[in-house]
């Protein structure tokens, strides 16, 4: 699309903000780390474990500056952005350790500032400010809307909803859609009903049986303060192939509200937060896709490709720092690796690498560094060998959350059980060709994979700063994200 005046104004605003951030970083070296992921990927747990490990002293053998003792201490300081809520780190730690519950999911943006005092490899004393920005991954899927007209978005959304996996979930919305004429006079009640039924369809797609990921607009499922506003009261329409929206028509109303959504929701997020990031973590709950079935895995691949397309990636230069900031490192992390035996961790990593391969190739050409890892920020299980006749099966021991089901049993949230979730195939293509059954097409007893939700582990308090949180490969993630800035 041709560059519009609004785009030029937006670029000027971004450049002005970049100049301000660059001036501040001259006196206090700062890395702005974005942490995002689609629903239930574990963003809150990841940030909590990262901060707890650095401030309390975790077990991070792969994180070189920590393992070699060059980090003297890490401390929390007041965050710089007064208009952004503070990430509630202290309550999240208590929830994990004392209540053995997972913190509530991310529904809005939040921020936390961590200052790391360290010794450079040449012996000089320095400090690095790490500003961690937590935001829902669903918001990322809105950024492509900035370059799409209402007509483009509407046609793409309808085509997606009519696919074989989604059409049954969109049946009620489609029935209402068939009763509407885009060229009819604007009707507030028709718009409200269309927006409500469209949102119900998106919510149904996100249910664990289907675990779809490509669900823009993101604020329809996380409206916050925009709930009920006209900016969230629109939906796709069946549009005629030829013609234009007539003033006063339902089509014109929907298009106006779609543009308002971009102006009051998407652009401010891009300008004030997203465009200022230096490094990025994208957390991915691939296990939910395995639970659901092949359609969910294909949908996740499309969503991840769309997410990476949103990033301004490239090697950082003085010019980019001054006028057009770029993200120079992105980590894709498959979470909940503790739900698999360690023999499948590399296989989980291979599945994620396959999911983002096309997008990664594009980022590599720009000079940005991309890595993929399977991790667990807080390990909820431990491994054991369980005898079954003459066989000894590699299994996991953990406490399923209350209400989880397996083998006809409903767990009470207090009893530890042994479970064998199944091995992932050596070749990830075996999953992408659709050769497995999930909840979307079979009962829980007949699925090929069944990953239970586990409670956080029971930990022994071994010091005044509380117990260390067990993890899998969190130190590897830290080494990639900030290790080079602590040399």
N, C-alpha and C positions, 0 to 999 in steps of 0.2 A: 504494500500500500504506500501511496505517496506520503511524504513527511508533511504533517499538518502543523499549523501554527501552535496548537496546544502542545505538540511534541517538542517543538523548539523551545517553548517556554519551560517545559518540564526539564529539558536537558540543561538549560541555564540555571535552574534551581539546583539541580544535582551537582553541577560544577561549583556553585557557590558553597554548597554544603561540604563538598569534597575539600575545597580550599580551607574551610574552617577546621575540619577534622585533621587535615595535614599539618596545619599550624600547631594544633594542640599536641600532635604526636611527636613533634620535634623536641618537646620538653619532657614528654612522658611516653616512651614507646608503647604502643597499644595494638593489640590484635582484637578485632571484633569477630567473634566466633558465632555463627548462626547454627542453631540446633533445631532440626525439623524432622518431620516424618508423618506419614499418614496415620489415621486413627489407630490407637492401641499399639503403636510401635515402641513405646517406652521412652519418650523424650524426657519426661519428668524424672524418671529413675536414672537415666543416663547422666543428666546434669547433677543430680544429687550425689550419685556415686563418684563422679569426677571431682566435684568440689570436696566431698568428704575425704576422699583418698589423698588429695593434695594438702588439705589443711590439717588432717589428723595424722597422716603418715600411713599410706596404704602399701600393699605389696605390689610394686611395679617394676619387676626386674628388666623389662624391655624398654622402659622409659629412661633413657640413658642419663639425663641430668639428675634425675631422682635417684636412680640406682647407684650412681657414683658419688652421691652426697653433695653435688654442686648446688642443689636447691636448699637454701638455708631455712626458708619458711614460706608459707603461702597464707595470706590473710584476706578476709573480706573487708571491703570498704564501701561507703555509700555510692550508689550508682549515679552516673552523670545525668541521665535523662529524667527530669522531674515529672514528665507527663506519662511515663511508662511504669506500670506496676512492678514492684520488686518480686523476683522469684522467691517463693516462700521456702527457702532452703531448710531452715531450722525445723519447721513443722513437718516437712517431708521426711527428714531424718528420723524424727520421733515416730512418725507413722510406720516407717519401714522397720525400725529396730524394736520399739516398745510395743506397738500394736500388731506387728507382723502383717501389715496390710500394704497394698500398693497405693501410692498417692493418686489423687484424682488426675484425670487426663487433662492435657493442655487444651484450653478453650479460647485463650486470648494470648496476646503477646506479653512477655515479661522479660526482665533483665536482671543480671547479677554481675557485680564487679569483683574480680579476684586479682590481687597484686602478688606477684611471685618475686621474692628476693633470691637472687642466685649469683653464682660465681661463673664468669665466663671461662672458657677453656684456657685462656691466657692469664687467668688469675684475677682479672678486674671484677669489682663488685658492681652489679647492675640490678635493675628490677624491670619486670615486664607486667604491664596491665592487661589482663584478659577480661574483656567485656563479653559475657555470654548472653546471647539473645535467643530466647525460646519462643517459637511461634508455630501454629498448626500448619502441617504440610498441605492441608486442604486450601490454605490461602495461596500457596504457590501455584496451584492449578488455575487460579484466577488470572495470573499475570498474562497468559496468552490472549485473554479477552481484550487487552489494551490494543491489540492489533487486528481485532476482528469486529466486523459490523454485527448488528443484531441479526441481520439476515443470515450471515455466515454461521454464527453461533446457533441460531435456531435450527437451521438445516442439519448441522452436524449433530446436535443433541437429539433430534428426532431420529436420524439415521442410526445412532448408537442405541437408542431405546427400542428400536424395532429389530435388533439382533436377536438371535434365538435364545440367548441366555437372559436377556433383560425384558423381552416383550411380555412374558407372563407377569412380571413385577409392575409393568407400566399399564396393565389392562384398564384399571379404573381411570387413570389419567387420560389414556388414549380415548376412552369412551367420551369423556367430557370434551376433549379436544375436537372430536368429530362433530360436536354440537356448535362449535364456534366458527365464525367467519372472520378472517383477518380484516376484511374490508367493511365489516359492520360497524355501527357507531360505538365509540368507547363506552365500556360498561364496567363500573367499579366492582360490582359483585362477581361478574364473570372473571375479571382479573384476579380477584381474591381467591375464587375457587380454583382457578388454573394454577396459581402459585402454591396453594395448599396441597393440591393433588400431585403437582410436580415434586414438591418437597417430600411428600409421602413416598413417592417412587424412589427418590434418591436415598431416603432412609431405609427403605426395603433392600436396596442394592447393597447397603453397608452391613446388613445383618450377617452374622457369622456364617450362616448357611451358604451365602453367596460371596461375601467378602470382596465386593467390587471396590476398586480404588479410584477410577476415573469418574469423579462426581462433581464437576463444577456446576454452578458457582459455589465456592466453599462456604460462604456465609449463610447459605440457606440451611445448612445443618448446624451452624454455629453462629446464630444471628447476633448474640450479645445485645448491645444497646440499640441495634438497628431493627430488632424484632418489631414487626408490624408496620414499618416505614414503607412508603411507596418505592424506595430504592430496592426493597426486597420483595416487591409485589409485582412480579412479571414472570413470564414463562414462555417457552417456545410456542410458536404457532405454525400451522400448516399454511405456508405462504404460496401465493400464485407464482408461477415461474416468470411471468412478465408483469410489469406494472410497478407502482411505487406506493408507499404509504400515503394515504390521503389524510390531510389534517382533520383531526376529530375522530379518526377511526381507531378501532381496537389495536390495529397494527401500529399506528403512530404512538399510541399510549405505551404499548409494550416496549417499543424502541426507545422512547424518551426515558423510561424507567431503567432500561438496560444501560443507557449512557450515563444516567445518574449514579447507578451502581459503580461504574468504572470511576466516576469523578469523586465520589464521596467515600468509597471503600477501597478500591484497588490502588488508585494512584497515590493516595497518602501513605499507604503501607509500603509501596515500592520506594517512594521518595525518602521517607523518614527512617526506614529501617532496612529494607532489603538491599537497596543500592549501596549501602554503607558497609556491607560485610566484607571481611578479608578472607575468612576461611569458613567452610561449611561442612556440617555433618548431616547426612540424610539417613535416618533410621528406617529400616524396612522390616515389617513383620511378615516374612515370607511363609512362616508356618501356618498363618491363618489362611493363606492361599492354598497350601497343601491340604488343609482340613476341608476346604470348600470344594476344590476340584480344578480341572484344567482351565475352565473359563476364567476363574479368578486369577490364575497365574498369568494368562495372556493379558488380562486387564491391568494387572500390576505392572507388567512390562511396558504397556502403553503409558501408564501414569508416570513411571520413572523416566521414560523418554521425554515426556512433556515437562517434567520438573527440571531436568538438566537443560533443556532448551531455554528455560527461563533465566538461567544464570549468565551473568556477564563474566566469562572466564577468560583467563590469559595470564601470561607472565607479568608480574607487577613491575612497572617502570615509574620513573619520576613523573612522566607526563600523565600516566593513568592515575597515579596517586593524587596529582593536582587537579585533574579535570574529569577523569572518567574512571572511577575506581573499578577494579576487577577482583574477582575471587580467584586466587592462584592455587588453592588446594581444596579439593572436595573429597570427603570420605563417605562412601556408601557402606553402611553397616547393617548386616542381617542380625537382628536381635534375637534374644531367647535361645541362644545356642545351647544353654543348659538343659533345654528340653530334648536334646539329642545326645546320644553317646558320642564321646570325643572322636570316634572313628568316622563320624559323619560331619564333623565341623568343617573340614576342607570341602566336602561335597556341598554343604550349604553355601559356602563362599563361592563355589563354582556356579551354582544356580543363580546367585545374585550377579556375578560377573557376566554371565550369559544374558541376564535381563537388561543390563545397561551397556552391553558391548558396543552397540551402534553409537550411542550417545557419548561413550567414553572415547571412542575413536575421534569424534568431532572435537572434543575438549583437548585431547592430546595434541591435535594439530595447532591449537592456539597457544600452546606452551604451558597450560595449566597442568598440575599434577593431580592424578586421580588414583585412589586406592580403594580396594574392596576388602572387607573383613567380616568374619562371623564372630560375634561377641555376645557376652552377657554382662551387663553393667553390674547387676547383683545376681549372683548365682543362687538359685532357689533349690537345686537338687544336688545330689552326690551320686557317684557311680558305684555299682555293686554287681556281683555275679550271683544270679539266682538259679538254683537247680530246678530243672524240669525233667524228671526221669533221669536218664543218664546224661542229659545235656546240661550245660551251664550257660545261661543266656546273659549277655551284657545288658544290664537294666539300670534304671534310674530310681533313686529313693527320694521322695519328697512328700509334702502335705498338700494335696489338691484343695483348692478353694471350695468353700461351702457351696453345694449345689451342683458341682461338676459330676458328670456321669460317665461311666465306662463299664462295659460288660454287664449291664443291667443294674449296677450298683450306683447309688447316689452318695457322694462323700459329704461328711459332716464338717469339714474344715479343720479338724483336729487330729485325724488319724493319718499316720504316715503309711504310704503304700509303695510297693515296687511296681514299676510299669515298664513295658518294652514298647516304645513308640514306633519302632520300625527303622530300617536303614534306608537312607537316600541312595539312589542309584549312582554308580561311578560316573556315568555319562549324563549330564544335565538334560541333554536332548530327549532322553527317555521321559522326562516330565513335560517338556514343552510340546511333544507330539500327542499329548492327550491320553496317554496310556495309563491313567490311574483314576480311581473313583474317589469322590469326595461327598460332602454332605449335601451338595446341590443336586445330586442324582442318586444317592443311596442313603440308607439308614446308617446311624453311627456305628452299628455292629458290622457293617459290610464295607466300610471305607478302608482304603489302603493305608491311610495315615490318620492317627487320632492323637493330637497333642493337647494334653490337659493343661489347665491353668493351675499353677502352684502358688502357695503362699510364700512370702519371704522366709528365709531360714531362721531358725532359732539360734541366736548368737550369744556367746559368753562375753561379758564386759571385762576386757583385759587391760583397762587403763582409764585415766581421768577423762580422756577425750572420747570415750566410748569404743565399742568394738570395731575392728576393721571389717569392711564389707567384702565378702568373697566375690570374685569376678572371673570372667574368661576374656582375655585379650583386650581389656580396657587400656592396659599400659601400651599395647601396640597402637591403639587409636591415638593416644596422647603423643606418642613419639612422632607419628605422621603429622598431626595437626599443629603442634607447637615446638617439637624437638629442635627444629632448625633455628627457631628464634631464641633459643636458650644456649647457643653454642659459645 
